[in-house]
Amino acid sequence: MSDPILSVRNLTIDIPMSQNTMHAVRGISFDLKRGETLCIVGESGSGKSLTSLAIMGLLSKKLQRAATRLDFAGIDLMSQKLRQMRDLRGNRMAMIFQEPMTSLNPAYTIGDQLAEAYLLHRKATRVQARMRAIELLGKVGITAAENRLSQYPHQLSGGLRQRVMIAMALMCEPELIIADEPTTALDVTIQAQILRLLADLQREMNMAMILVTHDLGVVARVADKVAVMYAGEVVEQGTAKEIFGHPRHPYTRGLLRCIPVPGRSKPGEHLGSIPGMVPSLVGRVKGCAFRARCDVAEEACTAAIPERRMESGHAWRCIHQAAERLSP
């Protein structure tokens, strides 16, 4: 078996406050191999985007990042200085941000923004960078690519801006790409096109991809692995088949009840919902963070919840599982 290109162990992100600390991300661990897609799913505020920014080294200086292992292709990301991270970002690892209108610089043309990383990391000429930009714009489905280079972000539609962001991320053929809810602001038709495009490009370039989303329909279409986050913690992770076919954690089951199932959900039928609110992560978080919203919670849920794991790698944190189904 090939080694993972990205290995994360016990990643935590703390946000210092005036009189306390918010534990925004708590003990996240996962592995990702070349060519695989990991979908990180969960409610807004669960820590998905912070996890992505922590991997890229883009967190605010006020936030405190720690991990027992944060390894990318044999490189310890925790020990990399700013210049070393700049050599990696945009080159071997890249990110597609959630809102392209705020991620693209309105003062520069599309061509200048596409060429910047290529000029920096490939030591290429401007002519070479321009040709590469035209090639990538065509690859992501933008017509009249050469004419687009002189345009500014405000002159493009939302779908075109998102395609430009994808092309920008792919300029240097990265080994890892992180897409932070890349289809949130787009209509359904464009969403499907962007997801199909990302999947095709990933296969073509054999990239590892982390897709951050709260849309389980997206997850079902593209994921190899799924990590379900709740209140800053991964409560369940496994293959897409395991998560959708045999969910173990009550939160995962609750999420799946909230979406219609083709062939099973009847027209007009009420979908499920998860009552209550995500708990505060300020100060010490005790026991299972989901217990106040869980219909099978017990007194034991107030204590530390150990991780359960099957031989396949399917893992979750909950006391309500049959012991005979677990690996030793």
Disulfide bonds with the S-S distance in Angstrom:
none
